[in-house]
Amino acid sequence: MAEDKNIFFDSYELEQSDLADLADLFKVFGDATRISIMFALLKQELSVGDIAERLEMNASAISHQLRVLKQAKLIKSRREGKNIIYSLADEHVVTIIKQGVDHILE
């Protein structure tokens, strides 16, 4: 008899590949710079330069972290003239950040 390798939680059925994707998502949250960027984007949309200035980091380092966040679909971007403006991808991301803050402040 084959063992069922799927994981069930409420109405979700997750395969091993889904669990690996979820682990990858949480790895993205494992970097303080990326968390700081997302925290800054909670309040407003920002350009690379704006983020770099607020975090007192160089734009190159910020750009690298923005690529990681965008690959993970945690942020989105739009062009405004010569600038690229970044924002959080959706309310799911806001909820994850707020839940994380609530959890550590308990």
Jmol script that loads the backbone (N, CA, C; Angstrom):
load data "model"
ATOM      1  N   MET A   1       0.843  -1.181   0.000  1.00  0.00           N
ATOM      2  CA  MET A   1       0.000   0.000   0.000  1.00  0.00           C
ATOM      3  C   MET A   1       0.891   1.247   0.000  1.00  0.00           C
ATOM      4  N   ALA A   2       0.663   2.138  -0.932  1.00  0.00           N
ATOM      5  CA  ALA A   2       1.471   3.350  -1.046  1.00  0.00           C
ATOM      6  C   ALA A   2       1.084   4.326   0.056  1.00  0.00           C
ATOM      7  N   GLU A   3       2.103   4.937   0.638  1.00  0.00           N
ATOM      8  CA  GLU A   3       1.869   5.913   1.700  1.00  0.00           C
ATOM      9  C   GLU A   3       1.525   7.263   1.083  1.00  0.00           C
ATOM     10  N   ASP A   4       0.486   7.906   1.598  1.00  0.00           N
ATOM     11  CA  ASP A   4       0.084   9.214   1.101  1.00  0.00           C
ATOM     12  C   ASP A   4       1.079  10.254   1.605  1.00  0.00           C
ATOM     13  N   LYS A   5       1.748  10.947   0.700  1.00  0.00           N
ATOM     14  CA  LYS A   5       2.774  11.921   1.069  1.00  0.00           C
ATOM     15  C   LYS A   5       2.228  13.342   1.133  1.00  0.00           C
ATOM     16  N   ASN A   6       0.943  13.517   0.848  1.00  0.00           N
ATOM     17  CA  ASN A   6       0.358  14.850   0.895  1.00  0.00           C
ATOM     18  C   ASN A   6       0.054  15.242   2.335  1.00  0.00           C
ATOM     19  N   ILE A   7       0.114  16.523   2.584  1.00  0.00           N
ATOM     20  CA  ILE A   7      -0.164  17.074   3.905  1.00  0.00           C
ATOM     21  C   ILE A   7      -1.507  17.798   3.828  1.00  0.00           C
ATOM     22  N   PHE A   8      -2.351  17.567   4.817  1.00  0.00           N
ATOM     23  CA  PHE A   8      -3.662  18.202   4.854  1.00  0.00           C
ATOM     24  C   PHE A   8      -3.718  19.187   6.011  1.00  0.00           C
ATOM     25  N   PHE A   9      -4.288  20.353   5.750  1.00  0.00           N
ATOM     26  CA  PHE A   9      -4.505  21.354   6.785  1.00  0.00           C
ATOM     27  C   PHE A   9      -5.762  22.108   6.401  1.00  0.00           C
ATOM     28  N   ASP A  10      -6.759  22.069   7.258  1.00  0.00           N
ATOM     29  CA  ASP A  10      -8.062  22.667   6.946  1.00  0.00           C
ATOM     30  C   ASP A  10      -8.504  22.204   5.563  1.00  0.00           C
ATOM     31  N   SER A  11      -8.725  23.132   4.662  1.00  0.00           N
ATOM     32  CA  SER A  11      -9.185  22.762   3.320  1.00  0.00           C
ATOM     33  C   SER A  11      -8.037  22.665   2.322  1.00  0.00           C
ATOM     34  N   TYR A  12      -6.789  22.781   2.807  1.00  0.00           N
ATOM     35  CA  TYR A  12      -5.626  22.732   1.924  1.00  0.00           C
ATOM     36  C   TYR A  12      -5.063  21.324   1.865  1.00  0.00           C
ATOM     37  N   GLU A  13      -4.712  20.914   0.666  1.00  0.00           N
ATOM     38  CA  GLU A  13      -3.963  19.676   0.485  1.00  0.00           C
ATOM     39  C   GLU A  13      -2.664  20.072  -0.205  1.00  0.00           C
ATOM     40  N   LEU A  14      -1.555  19.872   0.481  1.00  0.00           N
ATOM     41  CA  LEU A  14      -0.265  20.288  -0.053  1.00  0.00           C
ATOM     42  C   LEU A  14       0.597  19.087  -0.389  1.00  0.00           C
ATOM     43  N   GLU A  15       1.162  19.120  -1.568  1.00  0.00           N
ATOM     44  CA  GLU A  15       2.120  18.098  -1.964  1.00  0.00           C
ATOM     45  C   GLU A  15       3.497  18.524  -1.476  1.00  0.00           C
ATOM     46  N   GLN A  16       4.450  17.629  -1.554  1.00  0.00           N
ATOM     47  CA  GLN A  16       5.809  17.930  -1.097  1.00  0.00           C
ATOM     48  C   GLN A  16       6.384  19.141  -1.833  1.00  0.00           C
ATOM     49  N   SER A  17       6.092  19.274  -3.120  1.00  0.00           N
ATOM     50  CA  SER A  17       6.607  20.425  -3.876  1.00  0.00           C
ATOM     51  C   SER A  17       6.000  21.732  -3.364  1.00  0.00           C
ATOM     52  N   ASP A  18       4.735  21.688  -2.935  1.00  0.00           N
ATOM     53  CA  ASP A  18       4.102  22.873  -2.348  1.00  0.00           C
ATOM     54  C   ASP A  18       4.777  23.251  -1.035  1.00  0.00           C
ATOM     55  N   LEU A  19       5.107  22.244  -0.244  1.00  0.00           N
ATOM     56  CA  LEU A  19       5.784  22.500   1.031  1.00  0.00           C
ATOM     57  C   LEU A  19       7.161  23.098   0.797  1.00  0.00           C
ATOM     58  N   ALA A  20       7.857  22.622  -0.232  1.00  0.00           N
ATOM     59  CA  ALA A  20       9.170  23.179  -0.572  1.00  0.00           C
ATOM     60  C   ALA A  20       9.026  24.637  -1.008  1.00  0.00           C
ATOM     61  N   ASP A  21       7.996  24.937  -1.793  1.00  0.00           N
ATOM     62  CA  ASP A  21       7.744  26.322  -2.211  1.00  0.00           C
ATOM     63  C   ASP A  21       7.435  27.209  -1.008  1.00  0.00           C
ATOM     64  N   LEU A  22       6.674  26.685  -0.060  1.00  0.00           N
ATOM     65  CA  LEU A  22       6.353  27.438   1.152  1.00  0.00           C
ATOM     66  C   LEU A  22       7.616  27.698   1.971  1.00  0.00           C
ATOM     67  N   ALA A  23       8.476  26.695   2.071  1.00  0.00           N
ATOM     68  CA  ALA A  23       9.747  26.866   2.784  1.00  0.00           C
ATOM     69  C   ALA A  23      10.599  27.936   2.104  1.00  0.00           C
ATOM     70  N   ASP A  24      10.630  27.926   0.772  1.00  0.00           N
ATOM     71  CA  ASP A  24      11.385  28.948   0.035  1.00  0.00           C
ATOM     72  C   ASP A  24      10.835  30.344   0.307  1.00  0.00           C
ATOM     73  N   LEU A  25       9.510  30.463   0.372  1.00  0.00           N
ATOM     74  CA  LEU A  25       8.897  31.754   0.674  1.00  0.00           C
ATOM     75  C   LEU A  25       9.353  32.251   2.043  1.00  0.00           C
ATOM     76  N   PHE A  26       9.314  31.367   3.038  1.00  0.00           N
ATOM     77  CA  PHE A  26       9.707  31.785   4.383  1.00  0.00           C
ATOM     78  C   PHE A  26      11.200  32.078   4.482  1.00  0.00           C
ATOM     79  N   LYS A  27      12.016  31.458   3.646  1.00  0.00           N
ATOM     80  CA  LYS A  27      13.451  31.781   3.619  1.00  0.00           C
ATOM     81  C   LYS A  27      13.667  33.238   3.227  1.00  0.00           C
ATOM     82  N   VAL A  28      12.832  33.740   2.328  1.00  0.00           N
ATOM     83  CA  VAL A  28      12.956  35.134   1.899  1.00  0.00           C
ATOM     84  C   VAL A  28      12.744  36.070   3.088  1.00  0.00           C
ATOM     85  N   PHE A  29      11.897  35.671   4.016  1.00  0.00           N
ATOM     86  CA  PHE A  29      11.652  36.473   5.214  1.00  0.00           C
ATOM     87  C   PHE A  29      12.788  36.361   6.234  1.00  0.00           C
ATOM     88  N   GLY A  30      13.781  35.537   5.954  1.00  0.00           N
ATOM     89  CA  GLY A  30      14.872  35.299   6.891  1.00  0.00           C
ATOM     90  C   GLY A  30      16.013  36.293   6.800  1.00  0.00           C
ATOM     91  N   ASP A  31      15.806  37.412   6.152  1.00  0.00           N
ATOM     92  CA  ASP A  31      16.863  38.408   5.986  1.00  0.00           C
ATOM     93  C   ASP A  31      16.366  39.759   6.508  1.00  0.00           C
ATOM     94  N   ALA A  32      17.119  40.345   7.427  1.00  0.00           N
ATOM     95  CA  ALA A  32      16.688  41.597   8.066  1.00  0.00           C
ATOM     96  C   ALA A  32      16.570  42.747   7.068  1.00  0.00           C
ATOM     97  N   THR A  33      17.441  42.781   6.066  1.00  0.00           N
ATOM     98  CA  THR A  33      17.350  43.849   5.068  1.00  0.00           C
ATOM     99  C   THR A  33      16.058  43.741   4.276  1.00  0.00           C
ATOM    100  N   ARG A  34      15.712  42.530   3.868  1.00  0.00           N
ATOM    101  CA  ARG A  34      14.469  42.350   3.115  1.00  0.00           C
ATOM    102  C   ARG A  34      13.251  42.704   3.975  1.00  0.00           C
ATOM    103  N   ILE A  35      13.289  42.327   5.241  1.00  0.00           N
ATOM    104  CA  ILE A  35      12.193  42.694   6.152  1.00  0.00           C
ATOM    105  C   ILE A  35      12.111  44.218   6.272  1.00  0.00           C
ATOM    106  N   SER A  36      13.253  44.877   6.396  1.00  0.00           N
ATOM    107  CA  SER A  36      13.274  46.343   6.501  1.00  0.00           C
ATOM    108  C   SER A  36      12.692  46.997   5.256  1.00  0.00           C
ATOM    109  N   ILE A  37      13.018  46.448   4.089  1.00  0.00           N
ATOM    110  CA  ILE A  37      12.472  46.979   2.835  1.00  0.00           C
ATOM    111  C   ILE A  37      10.955  46.830   2.823  1.00  0.00           C
ATOM    112  N   MET A  38      10.474  45.637   3.155  1.00  0.00           N
ATOM    113  CA  MET A  38       9.026  45.422   3.152  1.00  0.00           C
ATOM    114  C   MET A  38       8.340  46.304   4.191  1.00  0.00           C
ATOM    115  N   PHE A  39       8.981  46.491   5.329  1.00  0.00           N
ATOM    116  CA  PHE A  39       8.414  47.346   6.368  1.00  0.00           C
ATOM    117  C   PHE A  39       8.284  48.781   5.859  1.00  0.00           C
ATOM    118  N   ALA A  40       9.310  49.257   5.140  1.00  0.00           N
ATOM    119  CA  ALA A  40       9.250  50.605   4.559  1.00  0.00           C
ATOM    120  C   ALA A  40       8.125  50.708   3.536  1.00  0.00           C
ATOM    121  N   LEU A  41       7.907  49.631   2.791  1.00  0.00           N
ATOM    122  CA  LEU A  41       6.870  49.633   1.755  1.00  0.00           C
ATOM    123  C   LEU A  41       5.459  49.475   2.324  1.00  0.00           C
ATOM    124  N   LEU A  42       5.351  49.168   3.613  1.00  0.00           N
ATOM    125  CA  LEU A  42       4.026  49.109   4.243  1.00  0.00           C
ATOM    126  C   LEU A  42       3.339  50.471   4.179  1.00  0.00           C
ATOM    127  N   LYS A  43       4.127  51.534   4.322  1.00  0.00           N
ATOM    128  CA  LYS A  43       3.563  52.879   4.416  1.00  0.00           C
ATOM    129  C   LYS A  43       3.321  53.522   3.057  1.00  0.00           C
ATOM    130  N   GLN A  44       4.228  53.263   2.102  1.00  0.00           N
ATOM    131  CA  GLN A  44       4.098  53.922   0.803  1.00  0.00           C
ATOM    132  C   GLN A  44       4.971  53.253  -0.243  1.00  0.00           C
ATOM    133  N   GLU A  45       4.672  53.554  -1.496  1.00  0.00           N
ATOM    134  CA  GLU A  45       5.502  53.095  -2.600  1.00  0.00           C
ATOM    135  C   GLU A  45       6.803  53.891  -2.582  1.00  0.00           C
ATOM    136  N   LEU A  46       7.903  53.231  -2.942  1.00  0.00           N
ATOM    137  CA  LEU A  46       9.202  53.896  -2.908  1.00  0.00           C
ATOM    138  C   LEU A  46      10.070  53.458  -4.080  1.00  0.00           C
ATOM    139  N   SER A  47      10.989  54.333  -4.477  1.00  0.00           N
ATOM    140  CA  SER A  47      11.988  53.984  -5.485  1.00  0.00           C
ATOM    141  C   SER A  47      13.193  53.350  -4.787  1.00  0.00           C
ATOM    142  N   VAL A  48      14.093  52.787  -5.574  1.00  0.00           N
ATOM    143  CA  VAL A  48      15.318  52.205  -5.015  1.00  0.00           C
ATOM    144  C   VAL A  48      16.070  53.255  -4.202  1.00  0.00           C
ATOM    145  N   GLY A  49      16.201  54.454  -4.775  1.00  0.00           N
ATOM    146  CA  GLY A  49      16.918  55.525  -4.084  1.00  0.00           C
ATOM    147  C   GLY A  49      16.276  55.903  -2.762  1.00  0.00           C
ATOM    148  N   ASP A  50      14.951  55.970  -2.746  1.00  0.00           N
ATOM    149  CA  ASP A  50      14.232  56.291  -1.505  1.00  0.00           C
ATOM    150  C   ASP A  50      14.472  55.223  -0.440  1.00  0.00           C
ATOM    151  N   ILE A  51      14.405  53.964  -0.867  1.00  0.00           N
ATOM    152  CA  ILE A  51      14.621  52.860   0.079  1.00  0.00           C
ATOM    153  C   ILE A  51      16.050  52.895   0.601  1.00  0.00           C
ATOM    154  N   ALA A  52      17.008  53.086  -0.307  1.00  0.00           N
ATOM    155  CA  ALA A  52      18.422  53.130   0.081  1.00  0.00           C
ATOM    156  C   ALA A  52      18.671  54.247   1.091  1.00  0.00           C
ATOM    157  N   GLU A  53      18.067  55.395   0.852  1.00  0.00           N
ATOM    158  CA  GLU A  53      18.230  56.532   1.760  1.00  0.00           C
ATOM    159  C   GLU A  53      17.648  56.222   3.140  1.00  0.00           C
ATOM    160  N   ARG A  54      16.453  55.664   3.171  1.00  0.00           N
ATOM    161  CA  ARG A  54      15.803  55.359   4.451  1.00  0.00           C
ATOM    162  C   ARG A  54      16.559  54.309   5.249  1.00  0.00           C
ATOM    163  N   LEU A  55      17.119  53.319   4.536  1.00  0.00           N
ATOM    164  CA  LEU A  55      17.820  52.236   5.229  1.00  0.00           C
ATOM    165  C   LEU A  55      19.311  52.502   5.369  1.00  0.00           C
ATOM    166  N   GLU A  56      19.749  53.653   4.844  1.00  0.00           N
ATOM    167  CA  GLU A  56      21.161  54.034   4.891  1.00  0.00           C
ATOM    168  C   GLU A  56      22.048  52.936   4.307  1.00  0.00           C
ATOM    169  N   MET A  57      21.674  52.498   3.111  1.00  0.00           N
ATOM    170  CA  MET A  57      22.422  51.468   2.380  1.00  0.00           C
ATOM    171  C   MET A  57      22.627  51.969   0.956  1.00  0.00           C
ATOM    172  N   ASN A  58      23.538  51.303   0.227  1.00  0.00           N
ATOM    173  CA  ASN A  58      23.724  51.724  -1.161  1.00  0.00           C
ATOM    174  C   ASN A  58      22.650  51.111  -2.051  1.00  0.00           C
ATOM    175  N   ALA A  59      22.373  51.792  -3.140  1.00  0.00           N
ATOM    176  CA  ALA A  59      21.295  51.391  -4.048  1.00  0.00           C
ATOM    177  C   ALA A  59      21.535  50.016  -4.653  1.00  0.00           C
ATOM    178  N   SER A  60      22.787  49.653  -4.870  1.00  0.00           N
ATOM    179  CA  SER A  60      23.105  48.346  -5.451  1.00  0.00           C
ATOM    180  C   SER A  60      22.661  47.212  -4.529  1.00  0.00           C
ATOM    181  N   ALA A  61      22.937  47.352  -3.252  1.00  0.00           N
ATOM    182  CA  ALA A  61      22.535  46.324  -2.280  1.00  0.00           C
ATOM    183  C   ALA A  61      21.012  46.238  -2.189  1.00  0.00           C
ATOM    184  N   ILE A  62      20.350  47.383  -2.230  1.00  0.00           N
ATOM    185  CA  ILE A  62      18.887  47.407  -2.184  1.00  0.00           C
ATOM    186  C   ILE A  62      18.315  46.749  -3.433  1.00  0.00           C
ATOM    187  N   SER A  63      18.876  47.064  -4.591  1.00  0.00           N
ATOM    188  CA  SER A  63      18.397  46.477  -5.849  1.00  0.00           C
ATOM    189  C   SER A  63      18.477  44.962  -5.824  1.00  0.00           C
ATOM    190  N   HIS A  64      19.562  44.444  -5.274  1.00  0.00           N
ATOM    191  CA  HIS A  64      19.712  42.983  -5.182  1.00  0.00           C
ATOM    192  C   HIS A  64      18.581  42.390  -4.340  1.00  0.00           C
ATOM    193  N   GLN A  65      18.313  42.989  -3.197  1.00  0.00           N
ATOM    194  CA  GLN A  65      17.263  42.474  -2.316  1.00  0.00           C
ATOM    195  C   GLN A  65      15.876  42.645  -2.942  1.00  0.00           C
ATOM    196  N   LEU A  66      15.679  43.713  -3.686  1.00  0.00           N
ATOM    197  CA  LEU A  66      14.402  43.912  -4.373  1.00  0.00           C
ATOM    198  C   LEU A  66      14.166  42.822  -5.413  1.00  0.00           C
ATOM    199  N   ARG A  67      15.231  42.396  -6.102  1.00  0.00           N
ATOM    200  CA  ARG A  67      15.093  41.298  -7.073  1.00  0.00           C
ATOM    201  C   ARG A  67      14.629  40.027  -6.384  1.00  0.00           C
ATOM    202  N   VAL A  68      15.219  39.735  -5.221  1.00  0.00           N
ATOM    203  CA  VAL A  68      14.830  38.537  -4.464  1.00  0.00           C
ATOM    204  C   VAL A  68      13.361  38.626  -4.059  1.00  0.00           C
ATOM    205  N   LEU A  69      12.956  39.772  -3.556  1.00  0.00           N
ATOM    206  CA  LEU A  69      11.565  39.968  -3.128  1.00  0.00           C
ATOM    207  C   LEU A  69      10.594  39.878  -4.305  1.00  0.00           C
ATOM    208  N   LYS A  70      11.001  40.412  -5.437  1.00  0.00           N
ATOM    209  CA  LYS A  70      10.129  40.368  -6.613  1.00  0.00           C
ATOM    210  C   LYS A  70      10.004  38.943  -7.143  1.00  0.00           C
ATOM    211  N   GLN A  71      11.108  38.196  -7.140  1.00  0.00           N
ATOM    212  CA  GLN A  71      11.061  36.792  -7.568  1.00  0.00           C
ATOM    213  C   GLN A  71      10.107  35.987  -6.698  1.00  0.00           C
ATOM    214  N   ALA A  72      10.060  36.319  -5.422  1.00  0.00           N
ATOM    215  CA  ALA A  72       9.183  35.619  -4.480  1.00  0.00           C
ATOM    216  C   ALA A  72       7.747  36.152  -4.535  1.00  0.00           C
ATOM    217  N   LYS A  73       7.502  37.115  -5.409  1.00  0.00           N
ATOM    218  CA  LYS A  73       6.173  37.717  -5.590  1.00  0.00           C
ATOM    219  C   LYS A  73       5.670  38.424  -4.330  1.00  0.00           C
ATOM    220  N   LEU A  74       6.617  38.973  -3.568  1.00  0.00           N
ATOM    221  CA  LEU A  74       6.257  39.712  -2.362  1.00  0.00           C
ATOM    222  C   LEU A  74       6.132  41.204  -2.623  1.00  0.00           C
ATOM    223  N   ILE A  75       6.781  41.672  -3.682  1.00  0.00           N
ATOM    224  CA  ILE A  75       6.661  43.072  -4.085  1.00  0.00           C
ATOM    225  C   ILE A  75       6.350  43.126  -5.575  1.00  0.00           C
ATOM    226  N   LYS A  76       5.904  44.290  -6.002  1.00  0.00           N
ATOM    227  CA  LYS A  76       5.674  44.535  -7.427  1.00  0.00           C
ATOM    228  C   LYS A  76       6.278  45.890  -7.761  1.00  0.00           C
ATOM    229  N   SER A  77       6.411  46.159  -9.044  1.00  0.00           N
ATOM    230  CA  SER A  77       7.006  47.426  -9.456  1.00  0.00           C
ATOM    231  C   SER A  77       6.249  48.001 -10.644  1.00  0.00           C
ATOM    232  N   ARG A  78       6.423  49.304 -10.797  1.00  0.00           N
ATOM    233  CA  ARG A  78       5.868  49.996 -11.956  1.00  0.00           C
ATOM    234  C   ARG A  78       6.831  51.122 -12.313  1.00  0.00           C
ATOM    235  N   ARG A  79       6.853  51.446 -13.586  1.00  0.00           N
ATOM    236  CA  ARG A  79       7.731  52.512 -14.053  1.00  0.00           C
ATOM    237  C   ARG A  79       7.005  53.851 -13.955  1.00  0.00           C
ATOM    238  N   GLU A  80       7.737  54.833 -13.444  1.00  0.00           N
ATOM    239  CA  GLU A  80       7.225  56.205 -13.363  1.00  0.00           C
ATOM    240  C   GLU A  80       8.324  57.109 -13.912  1.00  0.00           C
ATOM    241  N   GLY A  81       8.227  57.436 -15.194  1.00  0.00           N
ATOM    242  CA  GLY A  81       9.303  58.188 -15.840  1.00  0.00           C
ATOM    243  C   GLY A  81      10.548  57.327 -15.911  1.00  0.00           C
ATOM    244  N   LYS A  82      11.645  57.828 -15.364  1.00  0.00           N
ATOM    245  CA  LYS A  82      12.898  57.066 -15.352  1.00  0.00           C
ATOM    246  C   LYS A  82      13.027  56.181 -14.118  1.00  0.00           C
ATOM    247  N   ASN A  83      12.145  56.352 -13.171  1.00  0.00           N
ATOM    248  CA  ASN A  83      12.223  55.601 -11.914  1.00  0.00           C
ATOM    249  C   ASN A  83      11.338  54.366 -11.934  1.00  0.00           C
ATOM    250  N   ILE A  84      11.757  53.372 -11.180  1.00  0.00           N
ATOM    251  CA  ILE A  84      10.915  52.211 -10.922  1.00  0.00           C
ATOM    252  C   ILE A  84      10.442  52.339  -9.486  1.00  0.00           C
ATOM    253  N   ILE A  85       9.141  52.257  -9.309  1.00  0.00           N
ATOM    254  CA  ILE A  85       8.528  52.426  -7.997  1.00  0.00           C
ATOM    255  C   ILE A  85       8.072  51.060  -7.501  1.00  0.00           C
ATOM    256  N   TYR A  86       8.426  50.754  -6.262  1.00  0.00           N
ATOM    257  CA  TYR A  86       8.120  49.450  -5.672  1.00  0.00           C
ATOM    258  C   TYR A  86       7.026  49.572  -4.623  1.00  0.00           C
ATOM    259  N   SER A  87       6.235  48.511  -4.518  1.00  0.00           N
ATOM    260  CA  SER A  87       5.199  48.421  -3.486  1.00  0.00           C
ATOM    261  C   SER A  87       5.023  46.951  -3.113  1.00  0.00           C
ATOM    262  N   LEU A  88       4.358  46.718  -1.991  1.00  0.00           N
ATOM    263  CA  LEU A  88       4.061  45.341  -1.605  1.00  0.00           C
ATOM    264  C   LEU A  88       3.095  44.744  -2.620  1.00  0.00           C
ATOM    265  N   ALA A  89       3.219  43.455  -2.849  1.00  0.00           N
ATOM    266  CA  ALA A  89       2.458  42.797  -3.913  1.00  0.00           C
ATOM    267  C   ALA A  89       0.957  42.816  -3.669  1.00  0.00           C
ATOM    268  N   ASP A  90       0.540  42.554  -2.435  1.00  0.00           N
ATOM    269  CA  ASP A  90      -0.893  42.498  -2.144  1.00  0.00           C
ATOM    270  C   ASP A  90      -1.117  42.460  -0.638  1.00  0.00           C
ATOM    271  N   GLU A  91      -2.365  42.354  -0.248  1.00  0.00           N
ATOM    272  CA  GLU A  91      -2.717  42.356   1.180  1.00  0.00           C
ATOM    273  C   GLU A  91      -2.203  41.117   1.916  1.00  0.00           C
ATOM    274  N   HIS A  92      -1.966  40.015   1.198  1.00  0.00           N
ATOM    275  CA  HIS A  92      -1.406  38.826   1.851  1.00  0.00           C
ATOM    276  C   HIS A  92      -0.056  39.157   2.482  1.00  0.00           C
ATOM    277  N   VAL A  93       0.757  39.910   1.759  1.00  0.00           N
ATOM    278  CA  VAL A  93       2.088  40.269   2.254  1.00  0.00           C
ATOM    279  C   VAL A  93       1.961  41.164   3.480  1.00  0.00           C
ATOM    280  N   VAL A  94       1.055  42.124   3.426  1.00  0.00           N
ATOM    281  CA  VAL A  94       0.805  43.007   4.574  1.00  0.00           C
ATOM    282  C   VAL A  94       0.407  42.175   5.787  1.00  0.00           C
ATOM    283  N   THR A  95      -0.480  41.220   5.579  1.00  0.00           N
ATOM    284  CA  THR A  95      -0.954  40.362   6.668  1.00  0.00           C
ATOM    285  C   THR A  95       0.184  39.541   7.262  1.00  0.00           C
ATOM    286  N   ILE A  96       1.030  38.971   6.419  1.00  0.00           N
ATOM    287  CA  ILE A  96       2.159  38.170   6.910  1.00  0.00           C
ATOM    288  C   ILE A  96       3.066  39.029   7.786  1.00  0.00           C
ATOM    289  N   ILE A  97       3.376  40.236   7.327  1.00  0.00           N
ATOM    290  CA  ILE A  97       4.259  41.123   8.096  1.00  0.00           C
ATOM    291  C   ILE A  97       3.603  41.508   9.421  1.00  0.00           C
ATOM    292  N   LYS A  98       2.349  41.915   9.369  1.00  0.00           N
ATOM    293  CA  LYS A  98       1.655  42.321  10.599  1.00  0.00           C
ATOM    294  C   LYS A  98       1.523  41.156  11.576  1.00  0.00           C
ATOM    295  N   GLN A  99       1.220  39.970  11.083  1.00  0.00           N
ATOM    296  CA  GLN A  99       1.124  38.789  11.950  1.00  0.00           C
ATOM    297  C   GLN A  99       2.480  38.479  12.583  1.00  0.00           C
ATOM    298  N   GLY A 100       3.547  38.629  11.806  1.00  0.00           N
ATOM    299  CA  GLY A 100       4.889  38.401  12.343  1.00  0.00           C
ATOM    300  C   GLY A 100       5.217  39.374  13.459  1.00  0.00           C
ATOM    301  N   VAL A 101       4.885  40.643  13.248  1.00  0.00           N
ATOM    302  CA  VAL A 101       5.121  41.662  14.279  1.00  0.00           C
ATOM    303  C   VAL A 101       4.301  41.344  15.521  1.00  0.00           C
ATOM    304  N   ASP A 102       3.027  41.022  15.342  1.00  0.00           N
ATOM    305  CA  ASP A 102       2.182  40.663  16.488  1.00  0.00           C
ATOM    306  C   ASP A 102       2.770  39.480  17.246  1.00  0.00           C
ATOM    307  N   HIS A 103       3.278  38.506  16.519  1.00  0.00           N
ATOM    308  CA  HIS A 103       3.828  37.299  17.142  1.00  0.00           C
ATOM    309  C   HIS A 103       5.050  37.619  18.005  1.00  0.00           C
ATOM    310  N   ILE A 104       5.969  38.443  17.483  1.00  0.00           N
ATOM    311  CA  ILE A 104       7.180  38.726  18.267  1.00  0.00           C
ATOM    312  C   ILE A 104       6.917  39.661  19.440  1.00  0.00           C
ATOM    313  N   LEU A 105       5.831  40.426  19.366  1.00  0.00           N
ATOM    314  CA  LEU A 105       5.519  41.356  20.451  1.00  0.00           C
ATOM    315  C   LEU A 105       4.641  40.753  21.539  1.00  0.00           C
ATOM    316  N   GLU A 106       4.241  39.490  21.377  1.00  0.00           N
ATOM    317  CA  GLU A 106       3.401  38.834  22.396  1.00  0.00           C
ATOM    318  C   GLU A 106       4.145  38.682  23.697  1.00  0.00           C
TER     319      GLU A 106
END
end "model"
wireframe off; spacefill off
backbone 0.3
color backbone group
